[in-house]
Amino acid sequence: MKIRSLKRFDGKCVRITDSLGDVFEGNCDHLSHDYCMHEFGRDEEGLQMLNFIFYKDNIAAAEVLEDRGGPWGCFSGPYGTLELMNAADGKDFIDDVLDREDNDHIVRMLRCLEALFEHGDRPVFKPGDRPLFKNGEAEDGPFVPDAEWRAGAVDALRTLIKETIDPEIRAEAERIAAKAELSQ
């Protein structure tokens, strides 16, 4: 089923399956044809989820997620592909997520970082048992949370701790950073 317009997903929590079969969940902003053409040189509407842009032709399926009252709200799990891919790309991408005003995505990134700190130094897989690659490229090799990555992630947490005004997010970031530093 081809999606006619992406506008109805603006400002909503959405699950997107891309043309490669990867599933992303998050809060979306609609990007018009004109905006995408002006900013990115692509005459096609899209949806922006954090720092990812999904153009209409690359979306296999999209659905609005409703809060079902479970532990993850609208989301299907504590974190997902979106957070894993940002984490794998390193400190700047982690900072980008943690610097948002979207607490849903900040909390999901915190959960993802905690899981990756506990993961050890083994390759990380996306949901569906496919390897997660650094910078999204197979030639970069699979993502492994090594000592350099851990130091950058802890630094990103320390920045969040200093800058956030939300006491619950600060406390969670402090707990995860302290736990990560003990395990180094």
Secondary structure, DSSP 8 states (H G I E B T S, - for coil): ---S-SGGGTTSEEEEEETTS-EEEEEEEEE-HHHHHHHHS--S-EEEETTEEEEGGGEEEEEE----SSTTTTSSSSS-HHHHHHHHT-HHHHHHHHTSS-HHHHHHHHHHHHHHHHH-SS--EETTTEE-BGGG-GGG-B----HHHHHHHHHHHHHHHHH---HHHHHHHHHHHHHHHHT-
